[in-house]
Every structure is written in C-alpha cells, then in structure tokens.
C-alpha cells in the first residue's frame, strides 16, 4: 500500500515539472512535504548566497550558450486555460489545469492571476486523494512574482501558505518569516510563464532567480531541440526545454525533467515528462482555450517609452 501511495504522490508532483519544487524533489531526493526549519516570528533570516548566474557552473551546461535575454512578447493573457491529463503509461492518474483566471490589482499594481489545480482521478482517490491548488500573481510589466499561495490537500496532509514578494526591497515576506531574495525573483508558476516570453533557440540557456518555501533556488532553462509531438489536444511542433537546478552546494544536471512548448509565438506547454525508476510520468495537454487578448510586443512597448 505504501508503494502505491508513493506512486500516487509522485504522479501529482509530475505536473509541477516546471517548478523548482519538483526539481528539488528529483535532484536532492527530499520530499515536497518535509517541514522547513522555522525561525522566530518576524525574524529576517540570513541571506542565502546567490551564486553569479552569469558564469557559475557554465561548464555544467554541456556546451549550451548562457545568454542574457529579455522578453520579446507576452503570448498569454486573461482567459487562457490549459487542461492536462496526468499519465503513467496507459494509466490516467489525474487531471491538472493551468489558467490565467483574471487580471488582479495588488497594492495598485496590475498582475496576471494564475491558478493551477491538480486532482487525482476517482480511482486514485480511493488510494491517495489529492486536491492541490496553487495561485500566483505575476506583475504585468516586469513579469515577476508578487504573491504566491498554495493550498495542499494530499491524503491526510493539509498545508496552506502565502508569500508576498517585495521586489523593490528584495524580500519574500511570510506570516512568520522574511527572507532576502534576488532581483526579479520568480515562484515556480511565474517561472514557467516567463519562459514562454523568451525568444531562445536550441543550444541556448537562460538563468532565473527562483524562491520556494523560504529558500532561494537559482535555476537554468536549457533549450534542447525542436520536435513534433502528438497529444490528445492535437499535434504540435515544439521546442524542448529542460530545467536545471543550481543549489547552494552543488550544481547538478539530472536530465530528469523535460517540457515541450509549442514552437511558435504562443510557446504553450503541451507536454511535461518526469522520468522515474520504472518508466515516466507525463502531463499531456488534452484541451485548451486561448486568451482573447492580443499578444503583447514588449520590444515595441519599450521603444514607445523611449520615444515619449
């Protein structure tokens, strides 16, 4: 029974292959549900050293060109809804959604309200019921995280947590702790959406600052190759990317996580795969609804600002 529960728990984590949470799980072997060491309420922890993302560990990128690139377009908008089937071989273990629910205003700042929900199927509910919900507020102009909320319901486990990001003061603010962060820090949801805005090609890699559960985890995204894939939602030409984690002690490249984004202006995620000891879990797009908003051209917006 414990083995089956382990499979069910791993199934849910597959949907977060774009997240640092899952990267940590697969690389370090630490469980997602492990408790972080707490400090006194309101205490500001000592900064976690953030290695230089421009040159540290470049040798480990295996020949990929580490580039410093800014978003060119924002291909998503209010109303976009992506529905994924979570598979283990021929077994449908659950369903997950990624949605830009609405445009929200936090402290007078406009943001994309991103909502992600994962749930096990009725069959898996009998073994290990999961109803997880994550929410992120992504700043409209700079595309970094302003707030991240999670509500975890995994078996008997319950966890609710919120963190607010003060990007000007470079702080992640929890109800019981404040943590220094790097400039332009992402949570795992905004990191995925930010990746969609970058005009990268195979052979290139980009660095991102990421914060999850009181900790800073710089990551790299490697753009590996182009590939055509078929999923329930259709057949798509894709660009394949792979997240790589840089921890505070070692830079590792496990090669266990793979994400397929459409090779067009949308850069829509259509498949995510996580290798396990036996086989692999996949999150495959089965239906989608695009936003009615026009694609934002960031380069033109910046040019217009200089003209005024």
RAJODA-V368343 format. One line per field, one symbol per residue. ss: DSSP state (a for helix, b for strand, c for the rest). A space follows every 50 residues. Layout:
ss=???
This chain:
ss=caaaaaaaaaaaaacccccaaaaaaaaaccccccccccccccbbcccccc cccccccaaaacccbbccccccbbccccccbbbbbbbbccbbbbbbbbbb bbbbbbccbbbbbbbbbbbbcaaaaaaacbbbbbbbbbbcccccbbbbbb bbbbccbbbbbbbbbbccccbbbcccbbbbcccccbcaaaaaaaaccccc cccbbbbbcbbbccbbccbbbbbbbbbbbbbccbbbbbbbbbbbbbcccc bcccccbbbbbbccccccbbbbbbbccccbbbbbbbbbbccccccbbaaa aaaaaaac
